[in-house]
Amino acid sequence: MISKRLQAVSASATLAMDAKAKALQAEGKDVVKFGVGEPDYPTPEHIKEAGIRAIQENQTTYTPNPGIPALKEAICKKFSEDNDLQYDPGQILVSTGAKQSIYNALMALVDPGDEVVIVAPYWVSYPEQVKLAGATPVVVQTDEETEFKMTPSMLRDALSAKTRALILNSPSNPTGGVYDRDELAALGEVIAEAGIYVVSDEIYESLIYDGREHHSIVSCCPDLKDLTVVINGVSKAYAMTGWRIGYAAGPQDVISAMSSVQSHSTSNASSISQWAALAALEGTKEPILAMVKEYARRRDYMTERLNALPGFTTAKPGGAFYIFPNIAGLIGKTIGGVEITDGDVLCELFLEKAHVALVPGSGFGSPDNIRFSYSTSMERIEEGMDRLEDLLSG
């Protein structure tokens, strides 16, 4: 029999929808994919060359479990220059993607019976990883009124004697919401008062628009440094999702515990990928700037098209590469002979009738929304939006 812990865990909604889209593609259907969240850009050439060079130079053996020293030094430098955060290499752990970094942190911080506060809409893996660690997710529901951001009073109401940690994500997947410095500082006061840990997922840090600035909660609230694990990686900023390199920075004792978890699960991240990540962090940021400029153009276009669709309402997101429109106006309607009872049904309809792949908001804790990713070409965005417009107006 499967363990009770795993019986309580749900499959990833994003990967499930992607599997259905790929099945249609295998049948020869032309599917416009607005589902899975990864850059549509190739990894920059100098990074690929570093990976090839690592193979040629036989950098293909085990590395130290926490990561190669040069990469950890580069990560410390990145935190200092980009975030005004000072860490030493002993406070850095390199892992197989930011997802593993978060899992390592939860395994190191929580026990059965503990509670972890999660802000909804949330990334699909947050509550499931909390469950895998034996703890209980406590969901704080936000909506368009708060720009999908948690307020200090919401956080305070969610706390209990069992609260051990908070997972914070800015810029957000799935909403694209970005907390500003004042908002983080206000949350920080509640966190400090409660004495709970923060797992701060900042993987979309570089993808931010309209002159906004990314702020880490530790830079806003230095007193929280000993209570915060900052999560980042190279996947989104450098179009390196398949290379699987994430990293965490935090208190020495927590990072050491996380390293122990990793040593008994995966051991070190890929040696080749670590050398490529080093080239990414030490190299030019021009590819990031070009990518952000193009994403902003796509975001503006998609937001305008979505707001013109019947039953859709959405604000323009400030970061990441997602739009999370509200589709409550379509609930109860009949489209293409199908009664729309929720976002799951709507996404199934869009995939089957228009061959447009999306992710329902139920997987993110917000059933009245669905997630669009604009990490695909403008040509495909135009095609996908045309298909949805034709279906909804037919």
C-alpha positions in Angstrom: 0.0 0.0 0.0 1.2 3.5 -0.8 2.2 5.6 2.2 -0.5 7.8 3.8 1.9 10.8 3.2 1.9 10.3 -0.5 -1.8 9.5 -0.7 -2.4 13.0 0.5 -0.3 14.6 -2.3 -1.8 15.7 -5.6 -0.1 15.5 -9.0 1.2 18.7 -10.6 -1.6 20.5 -12.5 0.8 22.2 -14.8 2.5 18.9 -15.8 -0.9 17.1 -16.2 -2.1 19.7 -18.6 1.2 19.6 -20.5 0.9 15.9 -20.9 -2.6 16.2 -22.4 -1.3 18.9 -24.8 1.6 16.6 -25.9 -0.9 13.7 -26.5 -2.8 15.9 -28.9 0.4 17.0 -30.6 1.3 13.3 -31.0 -1.9 12.9 -32.9 -0.8 15.6 -35.3 -2.8 18.5 -33.8 -1.4 22.0 -33.7 -1.5 23.0 -30.1 -0.8 26.5 -28.8 0.8 26.0 -25.4 0.2 28.7 -22.8 0.7 26.1 -20.0 4.2 25.1 -18.8 6.3 28.0 -17.4 9.7 28.1 -19.0 11.4 30.6 -21.2 11.1 29.9 -25.0 14.6 31.3 -25.5 17.6 29.0 -25.9 20.3 29.0 -23.3 22.8 31.7 -24.3 25.8 30.5 -26.3 28.5 31.3 -23.7 26.7 29.2 -21.1 26.3 26.3 -23.5 30.0 26.5 -24.3 30.8 26.4 -20.6 28.8 23.2 -20.3 30.6 21.6 -23.3 33.9 22.7 -22.0 33.2 21.1 -18.7 32.6 17.8 -20.5 35.7 18.1 -22.6 37.8 18.9 -19.5 36.3 15.8 -17.7 34.5 17.8 -15.1 32.1 14.9 -14.9 32.7 13.4 -11.5 30.9 13.9 -8.2 31.3 17.4 -6.7 31.1 18.5 -3.1 27.5 17.9 -2.0 26.8 21.7 -1.4 28.2 22.7 -4.8 31.5 23.5 -6.4 33.4 26.3 -4.5 33.7 28.6 -7.5 29.9 28.5 -8.1 29.1 29.2 -4.4 31.5 32.2 -4.5 29.7 33.5 -7.5 26.4 33.1 -5.8 27.6 35.1 -2.8 28.8 37.8 -5.2 25.4 37.8 -6.9 23.6 38.2 -3.6 25.9 41.1 -2.6 25.7 43.0 -5.9 22.1 42.4 -6.8 20.3 42.1 -3.5 22.6 43.8 -0.9 22.8 40.5 1.0 26.0 39.3 2.5 26.5 35.5 2.7 29.6 33.4 2.9 30.0 30.1 0.9 29.2 28.0 3.9 25.7 29.5 3.8 25.0 28.5 0.2 23.6 25.2 -1.0 23.4 24.4 -4.7 20.7 21.9 -5.6 19.0 20.2 -8.6 16.7 23.1 -9.3 14.9 25.6 -7.1 12.2 23.1 -6.5 14.6 20.8 -4.7 16.0 23.8 -2.8 12.5 24.5 -1.4 11.9 20.9 -0.5 15.3 20.7 1.2 14.3 23.8 3.3 11.0 22.4 4.3 12.5 19.0 5.3 15.0 20.8 7.4 12.6 23.2 9.1 9.3 21.5 9.8 8.1 18.5 11.8 4.8 16.6 11.7 2.2 18.7 13.5 3.8 22.0 12.3 1.9 24.5 10.1 3.3 26.3 7.1 1.5 29.5 5.8 1.1 29.6 2.0 -0.3 32.5 0.0 -3.0 31.6 -2.6 -2.7 31.7 -5.5 0.4 29.6 -4.9 2.8 27.6 -7.0 1.3 24.1 -7.3 4.2 22.4 -5.5 4.1 24.5 -2.3 1.3 22.7 -0.4 2.3 19.3 -1.7 5.9 19.7 -0.5 4.6 20.8 2.9 2.6 17.7 3.1 5.6 15.6 2.0 7.5 17.1 4.9 4.7 15.9 7.3 3.4 19.4 8.1 0.1 21.1 7.3 -0.3 23.9 4.8 -2.4 26.8 6.0 -3.6 28.8 3.0 -4.2 32.5 3.0 -6.6 33.3 0.2 -5.9 36.5 -1.7 -7.7 37.9 -4.8 -7.7 40.8 -7.2 -8.6 43.3 -4.5 -5.2 42.9 -2.9 -3.5 42.4 -6.2 -3.1 38.7 -5.1 -0.8 39.8 -2.3 -1.1 39.0 1.4 -1.5 41.8 3.9 0.0 41.9 7.4 -3.5 41.4 8.9 -4.1 38.3 6.7 -0.8 36.9 7.9 -1.5 37.6 11.5 -4.9 35.9 11.3 -3.2 32.8 9.8 -0.7 32.3 12.6 -1.1 29.9 15.4 1.1 28.3 18.0 1.8 25.6 15.5 3.1 27.9 12.7 6.7 27.1 11.9 7.2 28.9 8.5 5.9 31.0 5.7 6.5 30.5 2.0 6.7 33.8 0.2 7.0 34.1 -3.6 7.8 37.4 -5.4 7.5 37.8 -8.3 4.7 35.3 -8.2 3.9 32.2 -10.1 1.0 32.1 -11.1 -0.1 35.8 -10.8 3.0 37.8 -11.7 2.4 39.9 -8.5 5.4 41.7 -7.0 5.7 42.9 -3.4 7.2 46.3 -3.0 9.7 47.3 -0.2 7.0 48.8 2.1 4.8 45.7 1.7 7.6 43.4 2.6 8.7 45.5 5.5 5.1 45.4 6.9 5.0 41.6 6.6 8.4 41.5 8.2 7.2 43.1 11.3 4.6 40.3 11.8 7.1 37.6 10.9 9.7 39.0 13.4 7.0 39.2 16.1 6.0 35.6 15.5 9.5 34.3 15.2 8.7 32.0 12.3 11.0 31.1 9.4 10.5 32.4 5.8 11.2 30.4 2.7 11.5 33.2 0.1 11.2 31.9 -3.4 12.7 34.6 -5.7 13.3 32.5 -8.8 11.6 35.1 -11.1 13.6 37.9 -9.7 15.0 39.0 -13.1 11.7 39.0 -14.9 10.2 42.3 -13.7 8.6 45.2 -15.6 7.6 48.8 -15.7 10.5 50.1 -13.7 9.7 48.0 -10.7 12.5 46.7 -8.5 12.8 43.3 -7.0 13.3 43.3 -3.2 14.3 40.3 -1.0 12.5 40.3 2.3 15.9 40.1 4.0 17.1 43.3 2.4 14.0 45.0 3.6 14.1 43.4 7.1 17.7 42.6 8.0 16.6 41.3 11.4 15.0 38.4 9.6 18.3 37.1 8.1 18.6 34.3 10.7 15.0 33.3 10.0 15.0 33.3 6.2 16.1 30.9 3.5 16.4 32.7 0.1 15.7 30.5 -2.9 16.9 31.3 -6.4 18.4 29.7 -9.5 19.4 30.1 -13.1 16.4 28.4 -14.8 14.2 31.4 -15.6 16.6 34.2 -15.9 19.1 32.4 -18.1 16.7 30.0 -20.0 18.3 27.0 -18.3 15.3 25.0 -17.0 16.7 21.7 -18.2 20.1 22.3 -16.6 18.4 22.0 -13.2 20.4 24.3 -11.0 18.8 26.1 -8.0 20.4 27.5 -4.9 19.6 28.5 -1.4 21.1 31.0 1.1 20.4 31.1 4.7 21.5 30.6 8.3 24.5 28.2 8.6 22.6 25.6 10.8 19.6 25.5 8.4 21.8 25.2 5.3 23.8 22.5 6.9 20.6 20.6 7.7 19.4 21.1 4.1 22.7 19.8 2.9 22.2 16.7 4.9 18.8 16.1 3.3 20.3 16.5 -0.1 23.3 14.2 0.7 20.8 11.3 1.4 18.5 12.0 -1.6 20.2 13.3 -4.7 23.7 14.2 -3.6 25.3 17.0 -5.6 23.7 18.7 -8.6 25.0 17.9 -12.0 28.7 18.8 -12.2 28.3 19.9 -15.9 25.3 22.1 -15.1 27.2 23.7 -12.2 30.0 24.9 -14.4 27.4 26.2 -16.9 25.7 28.1 -14.1 29.0 29.6 -13.1 29.3 31.0 -16.6 25.8 32.3 -16.4 26.4 34.2 -13.1 29.7 35.6 -14.2 28.8 36.5 -17.8 26.8 39.2 -19.5 23.3 40.1 -18.5 22.4 41.3 -22.0 20.4 38.1 -22.8 18.2 38.7 -19.7 17.6 42.4 -20.7 16.6 41.4 -24.2 14.3 38.7 -22.9 12.6 41.0 -20.4 12.0 43.6 -23.1 10.3 41.1 -25.3 8.3 39.6 -22.5 7.0 43.0 -21.6 5.8 43.4 -25.2 4.0 40.1 -25.1 2.5 40.8 -21.7 1.0 44.0 -22.9 -0.5 42.4 -26.0 -1.9 39.4 -24.2 -3.4 41.5 -21.4 -5.2 43.7 -23.9 -6.5 40.6 -25.8 -7.7 38.9 -22.6 -9.6 41.9 -21.4 -11.4 42.0 -24.7 -12.7 38.4 -24.3 -16.2 38.0 -22.9 -16.1 36.9 -19.3 -12.4 37.6 -18.7 -10.9 40.3 -16.5 -7.3 40.8 -15.6 -4.8 43.4 -14.4 -1.4 43.7 -16.0 1.1 41.7 -13.9 4.4 43.2 -12.7 6.7 40.2 -13.0 7.4 36.6 -14.1 5.8 35.6 -17.4 2.2 34.7 -16.4 -1.2 36.3 -16.5 -3.9 35.0 -14.2 -7.3 36.3 -15.5 -10.5 35.9 -13.6 -13.1 33.8 -15.5 -16.0 34.0 -13.0 -18.0 35.8 -15.7 -18.1 32.5 -17.7 -19.2 30.2 -14.9 -22.7 28.9 -15.8 -22.4 29.8 -19.4 -22.6 27.2 -22.2 -19.8 27.3 -24.8 -19.5 24.9 -27.7 -22.2 22.8 -26.2 -20.4 22.6 -22.8 -21.6 24.1 -19.6 -18.8 25.9 -17.8 -18.9 24.9 -14.2 -15.4 25.8 -13.3 -12.0 26.7 -14.6 -11.0 23.0 -15.1 -13.9 22.5 -17.5 -13.0 25.7 -19.3 -9.4 24.7 -19.8 -10.5 21.2 -21.0 -12.8 22.9 -23.5 -10.1 25.3 -24.8 -7.7 22.4 -25.3 -10.2 20.1 -27.0 -12.1 22.7 -29.1 -9.4 25.3 -29.8 -6.3 23.3 -29.2 -5.0 25.9 -26.7 -3.3 24.6 -23.6 -3.8 26.4 -20.3 -3.6 25.6 -16.6 -6.8 25.8 -14.4 -6.5 28.0 -11.3 -7.7 25.2 -9.1 -4.2 23.8 -9.0 -3.0 27.1 -7.7 -5.7 27.4 -5.1 -7.9 29.9 -7.1 -10.7 28.1 -9.0 -12.1 31.4 -10.5 -8.8 32.0 -12.5 -6.8 30.3 -15.1 -3.1 30.8 -15.9 -1.7 32.0 -19.2 2.1 31.9 -19.9 3.4 34.4 -22.4 6.7 32.6 -22.7 6.1 31.7 -26.3 6.4 33.7 -29.5 4.2 36.6 -30.4 3.1 34.7 -33.5 1.8 31.8 -31.3 0.3 34.2 -28.8 -1.7 35.9 -31.6 -2.8 32.5 -33.0 -3.9 31.3 -29.6 -5.8 34.4 -28.7 -7.5 34.4 -32.1 -8.6 30.8 -31.5 -10.1 31.6 -28.1 -11.8 34.7 -29.5 -13.4 32.6 -32.2 -14.6 29.9 -29.8 -16.0 32.4 -27.3 -17.8 34.5 -29.9 -19.2 31.5 -31.8 
